[in-house]
Amino acid sequence: MDLQFGQYLLKRAERQLLGPEGPVELSARSFDILALLLGRPDEVIGKNVLFDAVWPGLVVEENTLQVHMSALRKTLDAGMITTVHGRGYKYAGPRPVACTNRAVNRSSIVSDRKPMIVVLPFDNLSGDPDQQFFSDGITGDITDRLARFGVFAVIGQHSAASLRSAAPDFVAIRERLKVDFIVTGSLRRSGERIRFTIRLSDAANEEAIWGERYDRPIIDLFTLQDEISELVAAAIARHLEVEINVRSVGRPQASLSSYEHLLQGYWHYKKFTLSGVVAAKQCFERAFALDPANAAALGWLGVIHCEYWLFNFDLESAAKGLECTSQAISLDPTNAQCHAVHNWALLCVGDLASALRVSERGLNLNPSDPNVLVHRALSLGYDGRTSEAKDLINQAHRLEPIPPLWFGEFSGIVAFAEGRYAEALAGIEAVPLPAWDIMYALACYGLMGEKMKAQATLSRLKEAGRSPDWALGISREPYSDPAIRDRLTEGVRKALAF
C-alpha cells in the first residue's frame, strides 16, 4: 500500500520514494526505516524495534541507525522526523494517507505542499536567566497551537531551537528549513509587568507581514503564557490566510496548490452571499481534486451542501453535507476544523447529541481556533447551556476581532434561546437570504409584534418565488428543551398570520 505524506509518495511495491522533483535516492535500510515510521505515525518507535525490523538477526551499532536517520532528515522536509530523547524516533510531518486504487502523479504531489512556518526561540531581554524557561515556554506553546490549525506545516520546536540566535540569519534559515514564513519575538520583564514583541515575516525577503506588542501585568505566569500564546497563534493564522490569498490572486488557477484553493474557498464563503457560496464550492472541489487527502477541503465542501439546506430546507443537501464532513473526519481525525464543520452538519440534520460530542472533541484539538469556538457555542446554545455558549463566543471575538457573519448569526440563535429577540435579530438580519435565518427573523417579529417587518419579509419571499417549508425547518432545530422549539413555532405562526 502506497503512502502519500506532504509532497512525497512512498511506493512500497517499487521500494521507491517520489518527491517534488521526481524519484528520491534512498538506501534500502533508510527506505525500511521511513516505511516503519510512516506506518506508525502516532507512535514513538524505539531503537530496538527499528533494529529488529530493519536489521533482523544482526548486531548493529547505534551509530549506523543515526547515519540513516541523518540521511532521511537531509532528504525530507525539515522537522518530519524527530528524536524523542531516551525513547526513540517519531514521524512528525503531514499525516500519511493510503493511496489505494488511484494513481498519484508527480504534479499532484507538488501541488500538495503546504506553506511552512517556523517559530524561532524568543529572545529573553530581561537580563534574568531564570526567565529563559518562560520565554521558551511561550515559543513552544505558539508552535503547538499553530500546528493545530493544519492549513500550514509547522517546523518542530526542537529543530527551531537549534537556530537560536540574537540576530537570525533569514537566508540560512530559509535554505536549511525550506520555510515560507518566520515568527520571531522577544520578552522583557520590568518590575511587575512583562512586554512581548511578536513579528511574522516573509522568509524570502525578510519583510514584516504582521507585528504586535503585548504589555501585561505579571500575576500568574502560566495563565499569562496561555493567554499570549492563544492570541498570537490565532493572529498569525489569520494573517497567514490573508497573505497566502493575496499571493495567489492573479496567478493562473491551475498553478495554485490544494491549500491555496482551500483558503480562497474559505475567503469566498465568508462573504455569505449566493455568488460567494458558488465560488467557494468550486474552490473546495478543486482543492480536494488536487489533494484527496485534504480533509479540510472536503469538510468545507460539506458546509456548502449545508448552505443549500439552509437556503430552502433541502433535505438531500443536508444529507450530502453530513456525508462530506463525516468523511473529512475519517481522513483526518485530528483536524479541529473538520470537527467544527461536522458539528454544524449534525445540527443541520437535528442530531444534537452527536454534535455536542464532536464539538467538544474539536475544542480539545484546537482551543485557539475561533471558528471551532463558535460552532461549539451553537451546540451549547441548543442544549440550553447559554452561559457557556456566550463565554465561548466572547472568546472567539477576542481571537477574531473582525469576525465572519456567522459569528453574529450563531450569537442570534443563542439569544433567541434566552428570549432576547431584539438582540437575536441583530445577528440574524445580517444574513437575509437563507430560509433558516428568515425563519428566526419571522419568529422574532411575531413574538415582538413587528407586523410590518414580518409582512415585508414575506412579500420579498413571494416576489422571489420562494415558499420554504417552515414546519420542516423548525422540526430540524435540535433544542434539548422543546419549549424553545414551541416558541419558534409560535413566533412563525404569528408572523404568517399578520
Legacy VTK file of the C-alpha trace (Angstrom):
# vtk DataFile Version 3.0
C-alpha trace
ASCII
DATASET POLYDATA
POINTS 498 float
0.000 0.000 0.000
1.472 3.340 -1.102
1.559 6.266 1.329
1.343 9.947 0.455
2.718 12.377 3.035
3.021 16.064 2.259
4.800 16.447 -1.057
6.172 12.893 -1.005
4.864 9.476 -2.064
6.247 6.221 -0.683
5.691 3.371 -3.168
6.121 0.162 -1.198
5.992 -2.374 -4.001
8.526 -0.491 -6.097
10.533 0.460 -2.954
10.662 3.986 -4.262
10.218 7.464 -2.789
8.854 10.219 -5.046
9.327 13.870 -4.155
8.587 17.258 -5.740
11.350 16.777 -8.304
10.746 13.091 -9.001
12.401 9.937 -7.579
14.444 10.443 -4.399
17.559 8.343 -3.828
17.387 6.332 -0.613
19.360 3.330 0.625
17.402 0.133 1.262
17.786 0.483 5.037
16.724 4.127 5.030
13.668 3.181 2.978
12.729 0.493 5.524
13.135 2.917 8.421
10.955 5.516 6.706
8.279 2.942 5.862
8.170 1.813 9.507
7.869 5.373 10.836
5.130 6.259 8.317
3.239 3.094 9.147
3.010 4.134 12.812
2.789 7.941 12.616
1.302 8.429 16.075
3.931 6.388 17.921
7.450 6.821 19.166
9.435 3.931 17.664
12.139 2.621 19.968
15.624 1.949 18.698
15.389 -1.760 19.474
12.205 -2.013 17.411
13.971 -0.343 14.500
16.978 -2.637 14.809
14.774 -5.760 14.885
12.695 -4.636 11.896
15.435 -3.258 9.641
18.395 -5.442 10.643
16.738 -8.696 11.826
19.175 -11.120 13.403
22.146 -8.753 13.039
24.174 -6.889 15.632
24.314 -3.248 14.546
25.950 -0.283 16.239
23.711 2.608 17.239
25.833 4.919 15.100
24.601 3.083 11.994
20.998 3.961 12.826
21.974 7.583 13.401
23.622 7.735 9.974
20.421 6.562 8.266
18.308 8.973 10.315
20.607 11.809 9.311
20.271 10.820 5.649
16.467 10.796 5.905
16.414 14.213 7.545
18.549 15.663 4.781
16.275 14.097 2.157
12.884 15.051 3.610
11.436 18.387 4.644
12.811 19.708 7.929
11.097 18.504 11.072
9.490 15.406 9.540
11.462 13.050 11.783
12.065 13.970 15.410
14.184 12.399 18.121
12.385 11.675 21.385
15.302 11.560 23.760
15.587 8.368 25.725
12.771 6.700 23.784
13.447 6.662 20.033
12.190 8.387 16.889
8.833 9.683 15.679
7.405 10.793 12.342
6.171 14.404 12.759
5.232 15.544 9.246
1.898 15.754 7.394
-0.267 12.763 8.193
0.391 9.835 5.800
-2.598 8.854 3.665
-3.022 5.473 1.996
-3.148 5.686 -1.807
-5.122 2.672 -2.939
-6.839 2.148 -6.281
-5.876 5.563 -7.584
-2.892 6.925 -9.416
-0.929 9.728 -7.860
1.253 11.568 -10.327
4.110 13.855 -9.522
2.205 17.032 -10.324
-0.420 16.238 -7.698
2.299 15.724 -5.116
3.895 19.077 -5.922
0.570 20.900 -5.611
0.032 19.376 -2.172
2.770 21.373 -0.441
1.523 23.408 2.475
3.057 26.769 3.319
5.676 26.168 6.013
6.356 28.300 9.090
8.909 28.238 11.891
8.675 29.912 15.290
12.187 30.833 16.382
13.060 30.873 20.102
12.049 34.190 21.614
14.786 36.464 22.919
14.869 36.954 26.668
15.705 40.639 27.117
15.001 40.672 30.843
18.606 40.183 31.904
17.317 37.389 34.135
18.396 33.856 33.119
15.505 32.441 35.170
13.089 33.974 32.660
14.502 31.822 29.850
12.180 28.950 30.732
9.229 31.301 30.366
10.497 32.590 27.009
10.954 29.024 25.722
7.527 28.086 27.048
5.870 30.859 25.035
7.741 29.730 21.903
6.711 26.111 22.385
3.082 26.944 23.069
2.769 29.102 19.942
4.388 26.341 17.863
1.976 23.759 19.247
-1.106 25.929 18.751
-0.136 26.831 15.177
0.335 23.172 14.307
-3.276 22.514 15.321
-4.649 24.764 12.583
-3.497 22.295 9.934
-3.551 24.717 6.989
0.204 25.209 7.108
3.099 22.985 8.139
4.993 23.985 11.284
8.634 23.189 11.972
9.046 21.345 15.268
10.330 23.187 18.317
13.455 21.014 18.573
14.567 21.945 15.044
13.717 25.603 15.632
15.678 25.683 18.900
18.855 24.707 17.068
18.656 28.064 15.262
18.623 30.190 18.413
20.477 33.419 17.662
20.458 37.037 18.730
20.319 38.041 15.051
18.597 35.310 13.000
20.075 34.667 9.554
16.935 34.526 7.419
18.779 33.283 4.346
20.349 30.379 6.226
17.048 29.528 7.928
15.162 29.566 4.636
17.731 27.347 2.932
18.018 24.901 5.809
14.364 24.565 6.751
12.700 25.429 3.405
10.242 27.677 5.246
7.990 30.347 3.776
7.346 32.336 6.959
9.308 33.039 10.135
7.997 34.134 13.540
10.381 35.980 15.851
9.789 37.608 19.188
11.210 38.860 22.441
10.110 39.411 26.002
11.279 41.924 28.569
10.301 41.942 32.222
10.297 45.223 34.080
9.111 45.211 37.659
5.660 43.681 37.799
4.976 43.962 34.073
6.153 41.990 31.083
6.256 43.065 27.433
6.090 40.713 24.451
7.002 41.763 20.925
5.967 39.410 18.087
6.743 39.595 14.370
5.649 37.460 11.407
7.977 37.826 8.412
8.271 36.629 4.849
11.240 34.253 4.772
12.104 35.212 1.198
12.602 38.951 1.665
12.524 39.409 5.476
9.644 41.886 5.160
7.264 42.080 8.114
3.751 40.809 7.430
2.410 41.442 10.922
3.728 42.611 14.246
2.214 43.196 17.654
3.191 44.179 21.171
1.551 42.871 24.313
2.068 44.565 27.671
0.689 42.655 30.646
0.912 42.703 34.437
2.551 39.649 35.944
0.007 37.876 38.106
0.164 34.205 37.139
2.915 33.329 34.668
1.223 30.159 33.419
-2.082 31.934 32.811
-0.235 34.759 31.072
1.709 32.286 28.914
-1.523 30.613 27.866
-3.255 33.907 27.056
-0.413 35.309 24.947
0.138 32.022 23.097
-3.541 31.803 22.190
-3.750 35.392 20.953
-0.550 35.148 18.922
-1.387 31.794 17.301
-4.849 32.986 16.248
-3.465 36.256 14.869
-0.707 34.510 12.902
-3.165 32.012 11.444
-5.492 34.844 10.396
-2.740 36.911 8.764
-1.238 33.903 7.005
-4.614 33.099 5.441
-4.782 36.644 4.082
-1.151 36.628 2.932
-1.463 33.320 1.063
-4.645 34.515 -0.630
-3.048 37.799 -1.674
-0.106 35.966 -3.213
-2.361 33.661 -5.200
-4.524 36.442 -6.668
-3.719 36.911 -10.339
-1.940 33.601 -10.693
-3.445 31.007 -13.056
-5.854 28.768 -11.167
-4.057 25.694 -12.463
-0.879 26.768 -10.679
-2.449 27.120 -7.242
-1.895 24.447 -4.627
-4.636 22.494 -2.900
-4.271 24.619 0.214
-4.369 27.875 -1.720
-7.672 26.773 -3.274
-8.890 25.857 0.221
-8.083 29.310 1.607
-9.624 31.041 -1.403
-12.779 28.995 -0.927
-12.939 29.992 2.726
-12.453 33.651 1.722
-15.351 33.451 -0.759
-17.556 31.626 1.733
-17.062 34.321 4.393
-18.861 36.791 2.126
-22.082 34.909 2.949
-23.617 35.645 -0.452
-25.026 33.255 -3.056
-22.251 34.133 -5.505
-19.704 33.642 -2.730
-21.088 30.198 -1.927
-20.928 29.186 -5.606
-17.319 30.409 -5.919
-16.375 28.705 -2.648
-17.829 25.401 -3.839
-15.635 25.500 -6.945
-12.551 26.257 -4.862
-13.199 23.460 -2.362
-13.866 20.982 -5.159
-10.620 21.966 -6.873
-8.683 21.716 -3.606
-9.965 18.214 -2.954
-9.362 17.115 -6.560
-5.730 18.259 -6.305
-5.243 16.517 -2.970
-7.736 13.839 -1.914
-6.022 13.874 1.479
-7.091 17.491 2.081
-9.709 16.735 4.712
-10.464 20.412 5.392
-11.430 20.956 1.736
-13.875 18.040 1.892
-15.244 19.304 5.198
-15.887 22.780 3.849
-17.461 21.277 0.753
-19.872 19.668 3.213
-20.581 23.117 4.639
-21.534 24.297 1.154
-24.070 21.483 0.874
-25.432 22.510 4.270
-25.805 26.060 2.947
-28.179 24.751 0.287
-30.179 23.132 3.082
-30.313 26.453 4.903
-31.351 28.350 1.792
-34.559 26.420 1.184
-34.631 23.435 3.585
-33.438 20.883 1.028
-33.119 17.521 2.800
-30.848 15.963 0.176
-28.316 18.773 0.582
-28.243 18.330 4.357
-27.550 14.615 3.898
-24.714 15.356 1.443
-23.232 17.848 3.866
-23.226 15.294 6.650
-21.640 12.678 4.398
-18.811 15.012 3.336
-17.988 16.197 6.842
-18.085 12.647 8.191
-15.612 11.541 5.516
-13.414 14.542 6.328
-13.046 13.406 9.944
-12.237 9.895 8.737
-9.456 11.359 6.578
-8.002 13.446 9.400
-9.320 12.640 12.896
-7.026 15.262 14.449
-8.275 18.207 12.377
-10.242 20.578 14.602
-11.785 22.417 11.642
-13.212 19.140 10.354
-14.842 18.550 13.734
-16.290 22.079 13.703
-17.920 21.684 10.290
-19.112 18.149 11.112
-20.691 19.590 14.243
-22.534 22.085 12.008
-23.724 19.369 9.619
-25.004 17.293 12.541
-27.021 20.265 13.786
-28.480 20.708 10.296
-29.884 17.173 10.433
-31.076 17.628 14.029
-28.568 15.383 15.863
-27.654 17.463 18.915
-26.193 14.606 20.980
-23.610 13.780 18.319
-22.916 17.467 17.661
-22.085 18.022 21.339
-19.605 15.122 21.334
-17.970 16.212 18.083
-17.739 19.884 19.055
-16.131 19.019 22.388
-13.530 16.922 20.592
-12.858 19.800 18.179
-12.415 22.238 21.060
-9.911 19.900 22.711
-7.989 19.615 19.446
-7.668 23.373 18.937
-8.991 25.758 21.598
-7.328 28.673 19.747
-9.462 28.427 16.600
-12.326 30.950 16.831
-14.342 29.016 14.257
-14.176 25.915 16.458
-15.270 28.013 19.440
-18.414 29.443 17.826
-19.537 26.070 16.460
-19.211 24.579 19.928
-21.107 27.603 21.295
-24.003 26.976 18.920
-24.319 23.376 20.095
-24.257 24.505 23.723
-26.947 27.094 22.933
-29.235 24.397 21.550
-28.555 22.369 24.701
-29.667 25.222 26.960
-26.142 25.939 28.235
-26.317 29.524 27.047
-23.942 30.989 29.632
-21.148 28.670 28.459
-22.066 29.448 24.858
-21.750 33.201 25.378
-18.363 32.773 27.056
-17.061 30.870 24.018
-18.489 33.445 21.614
-16.789 36.262 23.540
-13.521 34.336 23.414
-13.934 33.822 19.656
-14.475 37.563 19.145
-11.308 38.274 21.126
-9.334 35.989 18.791
-11.115 37.155 15.622
-11.675 40.938 16.012
-13.317 41.238 12.566
-15.415 38.069 12.542
-17.337 36.474 9.681
-21.106 36.916 9.657
-21.919 33.522 11.116
-20.424 34.579 14.468
-23.291 37.051 14.826
-25.707 34.569 13.306
-24.870 31.931 15.927
-24.980 34.569 18.679
-28.502 35.347 17.467
-29.616 31.745 17.917
-28.243 31.711 21.473
-30.047 34.994 22.184
-33.302 33.554 20.797
-32.990 30.583 23.145
-32.815 33.041 26.049
-35.799 35.041 24.778
-33.750 38.122 23.836
-35.418 38.671 20.460
-34.162 42.167 19.600
-30.604 41.028 20.256
-31.208 37.864 18.229
-32.284 39.945 15.238
-29.014 41.901 15.269
-27.143 38.821 14.089
-29.873 37.074 12.125
-30.978 40.025 9.981
-27.395 40.463 8.750
-27.834 37.252 6.721
-31.083 37.946 4.816
-31.178 35.123 2.237
-31.216 31.670 3.914
-34.633 30.349 4.892
-33.127 29.329 8.239
-32.316 32.936 9.146
-35.606 34.189 7.729
-37.424 31.621 9.879
-35.832 33.006 13.040
-36.397 36.604 11.933
-40.098 35.867 11.364
-40.336 34.208 14.772
-38.795 37.276 16.426
-41.131 39.599 14.503
-44.110 37.514 15.509
-43.170 37.344 19.178
-42.349 41.077 19.270
-45.474 42.113 17.344
-43.438 43.583 14.449
-46.217 43.255 11.886
-44.777 45.489 9.146
-41.352 43.803 9.215
-42.941 40.366 9.014
-45.138 41.361 6.076
-42.205 42.957 4.228
-40.116 39.792 4.685
-42.893 37.524 3.433
-43.501 39.834 0.493
-39.857 39.571 -0.576
-40.027 35.802 -0.406
-43.155 35.756 -2.556
-41.588 38.057 -5.143
-38.588 35.732 -5.351
-40.896 32.743 -5.886
-39.771 31.081 -2.665
-42.027 29.156 -0.297
-39.892 27.440 2.358
-41.390 24.579 4.372
-41.304 26.274 7.775
-42.592 23.186 9.580
-39.707 21.148 8.151
-37.158 23.779 9.121
-38.494 24.029 12.665
-38.567 20.238 13.052
-34.788 20.093 12.470
-33.946 22.629 15.190
-32.424 20.327 17.854
-33.313 22.125 21.084
-32.983 19.928 24.155
-35.827 21.984 25.675
-38.927 21.510 23.475
-40.411 24.721 24.887
-37.920 26.767 22.831
-38.956 24.990 19.642
-42.569 25.679 20.601
-41.705 29.393 20.892
-40.105 29.268 17.459
-43.256 27.657 16.050
-45.500 30.185 17.766
-43.459 33.142 16.536
-43.506 31.983 12.905
-47.242 31.241 13.146
-47.941 34.768 14.386
-45.775 36.323 11.645
-47.594 34.363 8.959
-50.944 35.446 10.366
-50.205 39.201 10.332
LINES 1 499
498 0 1 2 3 4 5 6 7 8 9 10 11 12 13 14 15 16 17 18 19 20 21 22 23 24 25 26 27 28 29 30 31 32 33 34 35 36 37 38 39 40 41 42 43 44 45 46 47 48 49 50 51 52 53 54 55 56 57 58 59 60 61 62 63 64 65 66 67 68 69 70 71 72 73 74 75 76 77 78 79 80 81 82 83 84 85 86 87 88 89 90 91 92 93 94 95 96 97 98 99 100 101 102 103 104 105 106 107 108 109 110 111 112 113 114 115 116 117 118 119 120 121 122 123 124 125 126 127 128 129 130 131 132 133 134 135 136 137 138 139 140 141 142 143 144 145 146 147 148 149 150 151 152 153 154 155 156 157 158 159 160 161 162 163 164 165 166 167 168 169 170 171 172 173 174 175 176 177 178 179 180 181 182 183 184 185 186 187 188 189 190 191 192 193 194 195 196 197 198 199 200 201 202 203 204 205 206 207 208 209 210 211 212 213 214 215 216 217 218 219 220 221 222 223 224 225 226 227 228 229 230 231 232 233 234 235 236 237 238 239 240 241 242 243 244 245 246 247 248 249 250 251 252 253 254 255 256 257 258 259 260 261 262 263 264 265 266 267 268 269 270 271 272 273 274 275 276 277 278 279 280 281 282 283 284 285 286 287 288 289 290 291 292 293 294 295 296 297 298 299 300 301 302 303 304 305 306 307 308 309 310 311 312 313 314 315 316 317 318 319 320 321 322 323 324 325 326 327 328 329 330 331 332 333 334 335 336 337 338 339 340 341 342 343 344 345 346 347 348 349 350 351 352 353 354 355 356 357 358 359 360 361 362 363 364 365 366 367 368 369 370 371 372 373 374 375 376 377 378 379 380 381 382 383 384 385 386 387 388 389 390 391 392 393 394 395 396 397 398 399 400 401 402 403 404 405 406 407 408 409 410 411 412 413 414 415 416 417 418 419 420 421 422 423 424 425 426 427 428 429 430 431 432 433 434 435 436 437 438 439 440 441 442 443 444 445 446 447 448 449 450 451 452 453 454 455 456 457 458 459 460 461 462 463 464 465 466 467 468 469 470 471 472 473 474 475 476 477 478 479 480 481 482 483 484 485 486 487 488 489 490 491 492 493 494 495 496 497
